[in-house]
């Protein structure tokens, strides 16, 4: 894989300080690489694959939800894994208030440690499962956006986390075109039950042949009386 200009990509995505962002992503990569020697977090730690498949992919959410770059939003990253997209979004857009959720303690410990290392005061990682948090009144309608990347099928996520977004909030799922083709009809069938419409964004390619990406985003549905 050849070189990738992460600074230029970040600038295109609306990152206010793209040079600083790229430098801090390298700090994160090194921190992840060190942690990965004792805890298996990800197989992607080399500089260019990391920049494309973790950083650029995470950052590409602004193509489907541009307000991530400017608005003060409460975001929940379900199944955050090693912190993608939540760590990258927190680095890029510090005005966001991000809650990273994962059922695996070692991943939550890493995300919290990385947030401390990078001074990301707007990010908190919590151990839990979406279906458990969904039944907790303290989590009800708490977020402007609930996102998930490489976790589970969209219908399952939408049902298990149905109470987490605010009534005017949304879900934003990272998907491939093949996944979208299979999941959108199911989501359409759940539209009335969930009180949300579902939209598939345009297909685009990640840099350096990093694969095709497509987002599924929800919107509030005006139910017929």
N, C-alpha and C positions, 0 to 999 in steps of 0.2 A: 504494500500500500504506500503510495507516494505521500509527499507532504500535504498538509491541509492547513489553510489559513483560518484558524479559529477566530482571530481578531476580526477579520473581515466578515465572517459569518455572524458573529455576535453583533457587529454594527448593523448588519442588515435586519437582525431580529429586534432592534430597538434597545439594545443594552447601552446604558448611558456612558459607561467607562469600559469600552471593549478591551483595551490593552490590559487594564487592571484585572478585568474578568478572566482573560486568557491566562494571565500569570497565576491567579489564584486557583484556576482549574488545574494547573500543573502541580501546585502545592497539594491539592486534593488527590490528584493521581498518585503522587509519591506517598502520601499518607495511606491511601488505599493499598498500594503495592506492598507497603510494609506490613499492614494489618493482615493482608491476604496470605502472608507466609505462615501465620498461625491459625487463622480462621478463614475458611473457604467462603469468600463473599462473591467473587466474580472471576471468570477466566479472562476478562478483557482488561488488561492493565498496561499494555504497551502504548506509548504516547499517541500515535496516530489513530489506531483503532479506538482507543479510549476517547479521543477528541471527537471522532465521528459517531461511534455507536453508543456512547454514553452522553457526551456533552451536547453535540449537535442534535441528536435525536430528542433528548430531553427538552432542549431549547426550542425545538420546532413547534411546541404547543402554541406559541404565539401566532402561528399561521392560522390556527383555528379559533383562537381566543386572544385577539390583539390587546384587550384590556389588561391582560396579565402584566404587560410592560409598564403600565402607567397607574392603574387603579390600586387602591388599598383594599385588597381582597383577603378573605380568610379561605385558605385552600387546604383540603385534606388529600393527602397522597396515600391511597389504599394499597397495601402490599408493596411498601416502598423498597423492600430488598435492601441493597447497599446504599440507597439514597438517591435513586434516579427515577423520576426527575426532580425530587424535592430539593436535594442539595444544590443542583444546578440552577433551578429557578430561584432559590434563595440567594445564591451568589449573583445572579444576573439582575434580579429585581428585589432589592432589599425592603421595599415597602410592603411586600407580601407577608402575611402571617400564615406560616405553613405548619401543619401538623402531619407528621409522617407516622403511618401506622403499619405495623407488621406483626405477625404472630410469633416470629422467631427472635428470641432475646438477643442472640449474638449480633443480629443485624441492627436491632434498635440500639444496642450499646455502641456499635460502630457509628451509626448516624449521629447520635448525640455527641460522641467523641469528636467526630469530624466537624460538627457545628461549633463545638468549643474551640477547636484548633483554628478555625477560620473566623471566629467571632460572629457567627450567624445568630444573633439574638432573636431574630424573628422566626426561628425554626425550633420545634420541639418534636421529639420522637417518642411514641407511646406504643407499648406492646399491647396487642389486642387483635380481635377478629371483627370484620365488618358486621356480621350478623349479631355479635354480642353488643357492640357499641350501638347498633341500631335500636336495641331495646332499652338503652340507657337514656333517661329523660334529659340528662345533662348534655347529651350529644345531639339532641333533636334540633333540626333547623339551625345548625351552628355554622355552616359553611356556605360561601358564595360559589365555590367550585369543588367538586370531588373528582379527583383524577386517578387513573390507574394505568400502569404500563407493564405489559408482559405478566399479567396476573391470572385472570380467569375470563370466561366469556362475558360479554357485556350484559346480557339478560340476567345472569346470575349475580353479577356485581350490582346492577341497578336494583334488583329485588332485595338483596342483603343489606344494601346501604340506602334504602329508599327514603329514610327519615333524616339523613345527615344534611343534605342541601337545604338552604332556605327555600321558601316557596318560589322566589324569583331567582334562585340559584340554578346551577347546572351540573351535569356530569360531563366529563371530558375524557374519553378513552383513546389511548394510543393503540392503533391497529394496523394490520396489513390489509391490502385490498381483498384478499381471499377471506380473511376473517370478517371484514365488513359485509361482504356478499352473503355470508352464512348467517350473520347475527342480526342484520337490519330487519329481515322479515319477522324474526321472533320479537324484537323490540317493538315493531309496529303493532303486533298482537297484544303487547302489554301496555300500549300507550294509554288507554283509558284507565286501566288499573293503577298505573303509576302517576297519572295526571300530567304526562309530559309527552311532547313530540320529540322525534329523534331525527337528526340530520347527519348525513355523511359528507364530509368535506372532500375537496379534490385530492386525487392521488398525486403524490410527488415523490421524488427520489432523494434519498440522503446523499451527501457528498461522497465522492470517490467510490461509487457503486456500493454504498452502504446498505442498500435495500430500499424497497418501496414502503411508504408510510401513508396512512390515511386515518383521519380522526373521526370519531363519532361524538357528537355533542347533542345534549338534550336542551329543550326549551320548554317553558311552561305551556301547557295546553289549555285553551279555553273550552271547557267541556260544554257540550250542548245541554240545554235544560229540557 
